[in-house]
Structures are given as structure tokens and as C-alpha cells.
Amino acid sequence: MSIELESPEHAAKRAQEAGEDDNEAYRFGRPPEGLPYFDPPAPTRVTDPAGVKVEILDFTKKQDRLRFMDVADPIYEGDSNYIAPLRMHTMKFLDPGKNPAYENIEVRPMVAVQGGRDVGRMSVQIDRAYNEYHDTKAAFFGFFECVNDRKVAHAMLNDAVRWLKEKGIEEVFGPANFTLNHQAGLLVENFDRPAFVEETYNPRYYEELFRSFGFGKAKDLLAWWIELADGMETKNRARVARIAERIKKREGITIRHIDMSKLEQEFEIIYELYLAAWQKNWGFAPLTKKEIMWLMADLKDVAVPELVLFVEVKGRTVGFCATLPNVNEKLPKNGRLLPFAWTKLLFGGIKKTKHGRLYTLGMLPEYRKRGLESMMFAETVVRGKAAGFTAGEIGWTLEDNDLINRAIESMDGTLDRRYRILGMKLGSAPGPEGASA
């Protein structure tokens, strides 16, 4: 199984089976019958971008990781909505000696040089765990940054495609830093505010750079906005809360927050839920226990325990969701911290933000469609208000996850941002010598 570039016929059939009308499909960005769902453009590639040199980096070298990160700064100069990722965290994430993801992936990082300056960067990676899980030959690209110049973008993409073909890869998707288990998606709608914690952000022109090379849409990821300020309570939200209380009493349901004194045991529960609840999700590939523990160890520094929730049915833990304070509000825009500044932020109220982001929710398959998802959303709203949030974001969600998307709408969530995973079959890409295959 691989990530499918969904055909119009399949999209129409799925919509028909779901009982959707045309307007229903359009609400979540799925074209109705007769319109293309995946519509890769006719490429206008630059196969020999004169004046652009691609240099391959070695992430085991600190200077190469620093060089890779520095490419982004001039690209976002003057963009008031750009907040650079914390450099110390990015340095650690990119380091093969520290990030356990490297045990399953092969990474080719690169920068594009023009006129003696670094003007673009990207990585391309092969995730062996993903390919084994789906029995496919796919790869991902990520960490893409580029000036608004097709020659530069295509020089990097040409190099990536040549390398992937030499490795026997048949299709490529992204952006994903490094996989869909990490930060993923190209922002394509609503560039009017900074990214929330663990979200991507990019200039508007990036999608055109990819489409001009032959990439098309594989899947959209949705981010939802929900108001929490005093006076913003709604009848829908109150109704969901009342129903949730009735179901809790009738079904023996409890919702509890994470016990920080028993983190090892709690992480074990999260890992088991992750494997069971996400296994059939689009694009899923299981993280190793080592990987997920490493990622959660980072997030626990900024997590608010009362917003990391488990739902239990008659004593059995069947679901999990986590909301993070939007710490991006407190970070320096350039991502640079002086020594000990992170510790100062942690003890100086970095968790006390105006907004939060519900960034993950999973439910065991046999407990879905029982109202538990709405129950967890309702509980998160109550706890988010208590934490001082005036608004929040939920996401991302898959565009065709109607169960979750409708549950969010029932809480008066509104579609706010759209991220896109792009894909391309390498049979339509330049061959190893630069000629079209």
C-alpha cells in the first residue's frame, strides 16, 4: 500500500458511498463528481538550471547543520508572520547522533548556491519503515526553503529525483520534516498569522514552484479555529457538553489528565494507543518506541498536564488527546536564544499563552462513532479556558476524516488553514541524466 494520488473516479465513489452531495464535498475541499481530485499540471521544468549549483551536506557536521538552517533567514526577511524554529531544537533534530529517526531513514540534505550565496535548501529522505509497512517504494522531501526562482527550486528537485531513481524509488511526497509523523504540509490557505506550535509556514509562491516541476495534490490537511474567550460560548457547545455528561454517566466514562509522576507508564499507554488508533490512517507508518519517547521528551517541557487527556471506559484507556500552549507567541522571531534563555522561558511563563493547539487525538477503532471524540473536544474547551486560552486551533485533520471534522464543527470550530501534501510519480520526472523519463 502506498499513498495514493486519488483519481476523480475514486473520489466520486467515496463521496457517493458517504452520502455526500456536491456542497458537502466542497466544504472539506473535495471536488464533486466530474472534477479532477488529483490534477498534476503539465510541468514546465528547468532541466539545466545554469548558474545554480547544488551542494550536498553532511548532517553529522555541526557547520553543515548550521549552514542548512541559515538559508531560511533572508527568504523570510520582512515577513512579520514568520517565526523561526528554535535553533537549538532544530540542531538536535537534524543531528544523526541524537535523533533516533535516522535509524530508519536515509537523508540527503542539500543547499542551492547562486552567485556565491545559499539561496535554497531541502532534504530528501527514504523512510524504510514506511516502505516496509506499505510495501511500496516511496520517499519524502522536506525542510524546503527557496527564493522565488524556478531555476533554484528545480535544480534541487532535479538532484533529488536523480538520487531517488538511483535508489529505486517510484514516487515522492512532501513536504515532511522528515516524515508525516513530524511537521508536514505546505501552507496553501491563510497566510495572515504566524504558525502555531509544531506547524509549518511558508511563502505563497512555494506551491507554484512545485507544480511547475510536476507535483500535484495528494492530500489536504485542515486546521480549525475555535473561539474560547468569555462571551463566545455557543448553544452548540453547551449542547455537546450536556450530551457528553449524560454519556459519561451511562457508559462509565472518565476523562483524566496525564500523571507527570508516572511519565514512563503514561508514555507506554500513549505508545500502545498510537499504534492501535493510527494504524489505518492515511500516510501512517509506525514510529519505534525509541522515536516516540524521544519526541515526547521534548514536548513535555512545554506541555500543560491538565491538557494531556486520556478517556477511559469502565477502566480501560481507549483514547488520548493532547493540547499544547502556543509557545511560538513567546519565542524570539529569529529562533535564537542566549545561553540559559530557554530555562528562563520555561520558568518565566512560556506556557501562559493566549492560544493553544490541540495537535493530536486518537481513539481505538472499536470505540469510534460513540461520541467520545466530541466528549474530548468539549473537555479540552473547558480546560483550555481554565488555562487562560482565548482561542485555539485543532489540527491538522485529514480532509476526508469526516467523523473528526464534523465533531469539530459541532463545537463551532471553523476551517482556518489548509496544508497540502504534494506528490509525484517519478516516471514523469527527469531521469538520472536530466532527460525526462
C-alpha positions as CSV (number, residue, x, y, z in Angstrom):
1,M,0.0,0.0,0.0
2,S,1.3,3.5,-0.9
3,I,0.0,7.0,-0.5
4,E,-2.5,7.2,-3.4
5,L,-2.9,10.2,-5.7
6,E,-6.6,9.8,-5.7
7,S,-8.3,9.6,-9.1
8,P,-11.6,11.5,-9.9
9,E,-13.4,8.2,-10.1
10,H,-12.3,7.1,-6.7
11,A,-13.1,10.5,-5.1
12,A,-16.6,10.4,-6.7
13,K,-17.2,6.8,-5.5
14,R,-16.1,7.6,-2.0
15,A,-18.3,10.7,-1.8
16,Q,-21.2,8.7,-3.1
17,E,-20.7,6.0,-0.5
18,A,-20.5,8.6,2.2
19,G,-23.8,10.1,1.0
20,E,-22.2,13.4,0.2
21,D,-23.7,16.0,-2.1
22,D,-21.6,18.4,-4.1
23,N,-21.7,21.1,-1.4
24,E,-20.7,18.6,1.3
25,A,-17.6,17.6,-0.7
26,Y,-16.6,21.2,-1.3
27,R,-16.8,22.0,2.4
28,F,-13.6,20.0,3.0
29,G,-12.0,20.7,-0.3
30,R,-13.0,17.5,-2.2
31,P,-14.3,18.3,-5.7
32,P,-17.6,16.7,-6.6
33,E,-18.1,14.1,-9.3
34,G,-16.8,15.1,-12.7
35,L,-13.9,17.4,-11.4
36,P,-10.3,16.2,-11.0
37,Y,-9.2,15.4,-7.5
38,F,-5.5,14.9,-8.3
39,D,-4.7,17.1,-11.2
40,P,-0.9,17.3,-11.8
41,P,-0.1,20.2,-14.1
42,A,1.9,20.0,-17.3
43,P,5.4,20.5,-16.0
44,T,7.5,23.4,-17.2
45,R,10.8,22.2,-15.7
46,V,14.1,23.8,-15.9
47,T,16.2,20.7,-16.6
48,D,19.6,22.5,-16.8
49,P,19.4,25.5,-14.4
50,A,22.5,27.4,-15.5
51,G,24.2,29.4,-12.7
52,V,22.8,27.2,-9.9
53,K,25.0,24.7,-8.1
54,V,23.6,22.1,-5.7
55,E,25.9,21.1,-2.8
56,I,25.3,18.0,-0.7
57,L,25.7,18.5,3.1
58,D,26.7,16.1,5.8
59,F,24.4,16.5,8.9
60,T,27.0,14.8,11.1
61,K,28.9,18.0,10.8
62,K,27.7,20.9,13.0
63,Q,28.8,23.5,10.4
64,D,26.6,21.9,7.8
65,R,23.6,21.8,10.0
66,L,24.1,25.5,10.8
67,R,24.5,26.3,7.1
68,F,21.3,24.5,6.3
69,M,19.4,26.4,8.9
70,D,20.8,29.8,7.9
71,V,19.3,29.5,4.4
72,A,15.8,30.4,5.7
73,D,16.7,33.8,7.3
74,P,16.9,36.0,4.1
75,I,13.9,34.3,2.5
76,Y,11.6,35.5,5.3
77,E,13.2,38.9,5.8
78,G,10.3,41.4,6.2
79,D,7.7,38.7,6.8
80,S,6.1,39.7,10.1
81,N,4.3,36.3,10.4
82,Y,7.4,34.2,10.2
83,I,8.7,32.8,13.5
84,A,11.9,30.8,13.0
85,P,12.1,27.4,14.7
86,L,14.3,27.3,17.8
87,R,17.7,26.7,16.5
88,M,18.8,24.6,19.4
89,H,15.9,22.2,18.8
90,T,16.4,22.1,15.1
91,M,20.1,21.4,15.5
92,K,19.3,18.4,17.7
93,F,16.5,17.2,15.4
94,L,18.9,17.2,12.4
95,D,21.7,15.6,14.2
96,P,22.1,11.9,13.3
97,G,23.9,11.3,16.6
98,K,20.8,12.4,18.6
99,N,17.6,11.8,16.5
100,P,16.6,8.2,16.6
101,A,14.6,8.7,13.3
102,Y,17.9,8.2,11.5
103,E,17.8,4.5,12.4
104,N,15.0,4.1,9.8
105,I,15.7,6.9,7.3
106,E,18.3,7.8,4.8
107,V,18.6,11.5,4.3
108,R,20.2,13.6,1.5
109,P,20.4,17.3,2.6
110,M,21.4,19.9,0.1
111,V,21.7,23.6,-0.5
112,A,21.4,25.5,-3.8
113,V,24.1,28.2,-4.4
114,Q,23.7,31.0,-6.8
115,G,26.1,34.0,-7.2
116,G,28.1,32.7,-4.3
117,R,25.1,32.8,-1.9
118,D,23.0,29.9,-0.5
119,V,19.5,30.6,-1.9
120,G,17.7,27.3,-1.3
121,R,17.7,24.2,0.7
122,M,15.9,20.9,1.1
123,S,16.3,17.3,2.2
124,V,15.0,14.2,0.6
125,Q,14.7,11.1,2.6
126,I,13.8,7.4,2.3
127,D,11.9,6.0,5.2
128,R,12.5,2.3,5.3
129,A,9.8,1.7,8.0
130,Y,7.2,3.5,5.8
131,N,8.1,1.5,2.7
132,E,8.1,-1.8,4.6
133,Y,4.8,-1.0,6.3
134,H,3.1,-0.1,3.0
135,D,5.1,-2.4,0.7
136,T,6.0,0.4,-1.6
137,K,8.9,2.4,-2.9
138,A,8.3,6.0,-1.8
139,A,10.3,8.9,-0.4
140,F,9.6,12.2,1.1
141,F,11.1,15.7,0.8
142,G,11.2,18.3,3.5
143,F,12.8,21.4,5.1
144,F,12.3,23.1,1.7
145,E,13.2,26.8,1.6
146,C,13.8,28.7,-1.6
147,V,14.0,32.1,-3.2
148,N,11.2,32.8,-5.7
149,D,13.1,31.3,-8.7
150,R,12.2,28.2,-10.6
151,K,15.8,27.6,-11.6
152,V,16.8,27.3,-8.0
153,A,13.9,25.1,-6.9
154,H,14.2,22.8,-10.0
155,A,18.0,22.4,-9.5
156,M,17.4,20.9,-6.1
157,L,14.4,18.8,-7.2
158,N,16.4,17.5,-10.2
159,D,19.1,16.4,-7.9
160,A,16.6,14.8,-5.5
161,V,14.9,12.9,-8.3
162,R,18.1,11.6,-9.8
163,W,19.2,10.3,-6.4
164,L,15.8,8.7,-5.7
165,K,15.7,7.0,-9.1
166,E,19.2,5.5,-8.4
167,K,17.7,4.2,-5.2
168,G,14.8,2.5,-7.0
169,I,12.2,4.9,-5.6
170,E,9.0,5.3,-7.7
171,E,7.1,8.2,-6.0
172,V,7.9,11.1,-3.8
173,F,5.7,13.1,-1.4
174,G,6.1,16.2,0.8
175,P,6.8,18.4,2.4
176,A,7.5,16.3,5.5
177,N,10.3,17.1,8.0
178,F,11.3,14.1,7.9
179,T,8.1,12.1,7.7
180,L,4.3,12.5,8.1
181,N,4.9,11.8,11.8
182,H,6.8,15.0,12.1
183,Q,5.9,18.5,10.8
184,A,4.3,18.2,7.4
185,G,2.3,20.0,4.8
186,L,2.7,23.1,2.6
187,L,0.6,26.0,3.7
188,V,-1.8,26.9,0.8
189,E,-4.6,28.9,2.5
190,N,-4.4,31.7,5.1
191,F,-1.0,33.3,5.4
192,D,-2.3,36.1,7.7
193,R,-0.9,34.9,11.0
194,P,2.2,33.1,12.3
195,A,2.3,29.4,12.6
196,F,1.2,27.8,15.9
197,V,3.5,25.4,17.8
198,E,4.7,22.5,15.7
199,E,3.2,23.9,12.5
200,T,4.8,24.7,9.2
201,Y,4.8,28.1,7.5
202,N,6.0,29.1,4.0
203,P,5.7,31.8,1.3
204,R,2.7,31.7,-1.0
205,Y,4.9,31.1,-4.1
206,Y,6.2,27.7,-2.9
207,E,3.2,25.8,-4.3
208,E,3.8,27.2,-7.8
209,L,7.5,26.2,-7.7
210,F,6.4,22.6,-7.0
211,R,3.6,22.5,-9.5
212,S,5.8,23.8,-12.2
213,F,8.0,20.8,-11.6
214,G,5.1,18.4,-12.0
215,F,3.9,17.9,-8.4
216,G,0.2,17.6,-7.8
217,K,-2.0,17.4,-4.7
218,A,-2.0,14.1,-2.8
219,K,-4.0,15.1,0.3
220,D,-5.0,18.3,2.2
221,L,-4.6,18.7,5.9
222,L,-7.0,21.0,7.7
223,A,-6.5,23.3,10.7
224,W,-9.6,24.6,12.6
225,W,-10.1,27.7,14.7
226,I,-12.2,27.8,17.8
227,E,-13.0,30.8,20.0
228,L,-12.7,30.4,23.7
229,A,-13.0,34.0,25.0
230,D,-15.6,34.9,27.6
231,G,-18.9,35.7,25.8
232,M,-18.1,33.3,22.9
233,E,-19.9,30.3,24.4
234,T,-22.4,28.9,22.0
235,K,-25.6,26.8,22.1
236,N,-23.9,24.0,20.1
237,R,-21.1,23.8,22.6
238,A,-23.4,23.8,25.5
239,R,-25.5,21.0,23.9
240,V,-22.4,18.9,23.3
241,A,-21.3,19.4,26.9
242,R,-24.7,18.3,28.2
243,I,-24.8,15.2,26.0
244,A,-21.2,14.3,27.0
245,E,-22.2,14.4,30.7
246,R,-25.1,12.0,30.1
247,I,-22.9,9.6,28.1
248,K,-20.2,9.7,30.7
249,K,-22.6,8.6,33.5
250,R,-24.4,6.0,31.3
251,E,-21.3,4.3,29.9
252,G,-19.0,4.6,32.9
253,I,-16.6,7.0,31.1
254,T,-14.0,9.1,32.8
255,I,-11.5,11.6,31.4
256,R,-8.3,12.2,33.3
257,H,-5.1,14.1,32.6
258,I,-1.6,12.8,32.4
259,D,0.1,11.9,35.7
260,M,3.5,13.6,35.5
261,S,4.8,11.5,38.4
262,K,4.3,8.3,36.3
263,L,5.6,9.5,32.9
264,E,7.2,6.2,31.9
265,Q,3.9,4.3,32.4
266,E,1.9,7.1,30.8
267,F,4.2,7.1,27.7
268,E,3.7,3.4,27.4
269,I,-0.1,3.9,27.3
270,I,0.3,6.6,24.7
271,Y,2.5,4.4,22.6
272,E,0.1,1.5,22.6
273,L,-2.8,3.8,21.7
274,Y,-0.8,5.4,19.0
275,L,-0.1,2.0,17.3
276,A,-3.7,0.9,17.5
277,A,-5.5,4.1,16.8
278,W,-3.4,5.5,13.9
279,Q,-2.5,2.3,12.1
280,K,-5.1,2.7,9.3
281,N,-4.7,6.5,8.9
282,W,-3.6,7.8,5.5
283,G,0.2,8.0,5.3
284,F,0.7,6.2,8.6
285,A,4.0,4.4,9.4
286,P,4.7,3.3,12.9
287,L,7.3,5.2,14.9
288,T,9.6,3.0,17.0
289,K,9.1,3.2,20.8
290,K,12.5,4.9,20.9
291,E,11.4,7.6,18.4
292,I,8.1,8.4,20.1
293,M,9.7,8.6,23.6
294,W,12.4,10.9,22.2
295,L,9.7,13.2,20.6
296,M,7.5,13.2,23.8
297,A,10.5,14.0,26.0
298,D,10.9,17.3,24.1
299,L,7.2,18.2,24.2
300,K,6.9,17.5,27.9
301,D,8.9,20.7,28.6
302,V,6.1,22.8,27.3
303,A,3.1,20.6,27.9
304,V,0.3,21.6,30.4
305,P,-0.6,18.3,32.2
306,E,-4.3,19.3,32.5
307,L,-4.5,19.4,28.7
308,V,-3.0,16.0,28.0
309,L,-6.1,13.8,28.3
310,F,-7.0,10.1,28.4
311,V,-10.5,8.8,28.1
312,E,-11.3,5.6,29.9
313,V,-14.4,3.3,29.5
314,K,-15.0,1.2,32.5
315,G,-11.4,1.4,33.5
316,R,-9.9,0.7,30.0
317,T,-8.0,3.6,28.4
318,V,-9.4,3.9,24.9
319,G,-8.4,7.3,23.7
320,F,-5.9,10.1,24.0
321,C,-5.6,13.8,23.0
322,A,-3.0,16.5,23.7
323,T,-3.2,20.2,23.5
324,L,-0.1,22.4,23.7
325,P,0.2,26.1,24.6
326,N,1.2,28.1,21.6
327,V,4.7,28.7,22.8
328,N,5.5,30.4,19.4
329,E,3.9,33.5,21.0
330,K,6.8,33.7,23.5
331,L,9.7,32.8,21.2
332,P,12.1,35.3,19.6
333,K,11.2,35.6,15.9
334,N,14.7,34.7,14.8
335,G,14.7,31.4,16.8
336,R,17.9,32.4,18.6
337,L,18.2,32.1,22.4
338,L,21.1,33.2,24.5
339,P,22.6,30.7,26.9
340,F,20.2,29.7,29.7
341,A,17.4,31.7,28.0
342,W,15.3,28.5,27.4
343,T,15.4,27.7,31.1
344,K,14.4,31.3,31.8
345,L,11.5,31.0,29.4
346,L,10.3,27.7,31.0
347,F,10.2,29.3,34.4
348,G,9.0,32.6,33.2
349,G,5.6,31.7,31.9
350,I,6.2,30.3,28.4
351,K,3.2,28.0,29.0
352,K,0.9,31.0,29.8
353,T,-0.2,31.9,26.3
354,K,-3.3,33.3,24.7
355,H,-3.8,30.3,22.4
356,G,-3.4,26.6,22.4
357,R,-3.3,23.9,19.7
358,L,-4.9,20.5,20.0
359,Y,-2.4,18.7,17.9
360,T,-3.2,15.0,18.3
361,L,-6.2,12.9,19.1
362,G,-6.6,9.1,18.7
363,M,-9.3,6.6,19.6
364,L,-9.3,2.8,19.4
365,P,-11.3,1.8,16.3
366,E,-13.9,-0.1,18.3
367,Y,-14.7,3.0,20.3
368,R,-15.3,5.4,17.5
369,K,-18.7,6.8,16.5
370,R,-19.8,6.7,20.1
371,G,-19.4,10.4,20.8
372,L,-16.1,10.1,22.6
373,E,-14.2,12.4,20.2
374,S,-16.8,15.2,20.8
375,M,-16.5,14.5,24.5
376,M,-12.7,15.0,24.5
377,F,-13.1,18.2,22.4
378,A,-15.7,19.5,24.9
379,E,-13.4,18.7,27.9
380,T,-10.5,20.4,26.1
381,V,-12.5,23.5,25.6
382,V,-13.3,23.7,29.3
383,R,-9.7,23.1,30.4
384,G,-8.3,25.4,27.7
385,K,-10.5,28.3,29.0
386,A,-9.3,27.5,32.6
387,A,-5.7,27.6,31.3
388,G,-6.3,31.2,30.1
389,F,-6.7,30.5,26.3
390,T,-8.9,32.9,24.4
391,A,-8.8,30.9,21.2
392,G,-7.3,27.8,19.9
393,E,-6.5,25.6,16.9
394,I,-7.4,22.0,16.2
395,G,-5.3,20.2,13.7
396,W,-4.3,19.1,11.5
397,T,-7.0,16.7,10.4
398,L,-7.3,14.8,7.2
399,E,-9.7,16.5,4.7
400,D,-11.7,13.3,4.4
401,N,-11.8,12.4,8.1
402,D,-15.5,13.4,8.2
403,L,-16.0,11.9,11.7
404,I,-13.5,14.2,13.3
405,N,-14.2,17.2,11.1
406,R,-17.9,17.1,11.9
407,A,-17.2,16.7,15.6
408,I,-15.1,19.9,15.4
409,E,-17.9,21.7,13.6
410,S,-20.3,20.6,16.3
411,M,-18.2,22.6,18.7
412,D,-18.4,25.6,16.3
413,G,-14.9,25.2,15.0
414,T,-14.3,26.9,11.7
415,L,-12.0,25.9,8.9
416,D,-9.0,28.2,9.2
417,R,-6.0,26.9,7.4
418,R,-5.2,24.3,4.7
419,Y,-1.9,22.5,4.3
420,R,-1.2,20.3,1.3
421,I,0.8,17.2,0.8
422,L,2.1,17.1,-2.8
423,G,3.1,14.0,-4.7
424,M,4.7,13.0,-8.0
425,K,5.3,9.7,-9.7
426,L,8.9,9.5,-10.7
427,G,8.1,8.0,-14.0
428,S,7.1,11.6,-15.0
429,A,10.2,13.2,-13.6
430,P,13.6,13.8,-15.1
431,G,15.8,10.7,-15.5
432,P,19.3,10.3,-14.0
433,E,20.9,12.2,-16.8
434,G,18.5,15.1,-16.6
435,A,16.3,13.9,-19.5
436,S,12.6,13.3,-19.0
437,A,11.8,9.6,-18.3
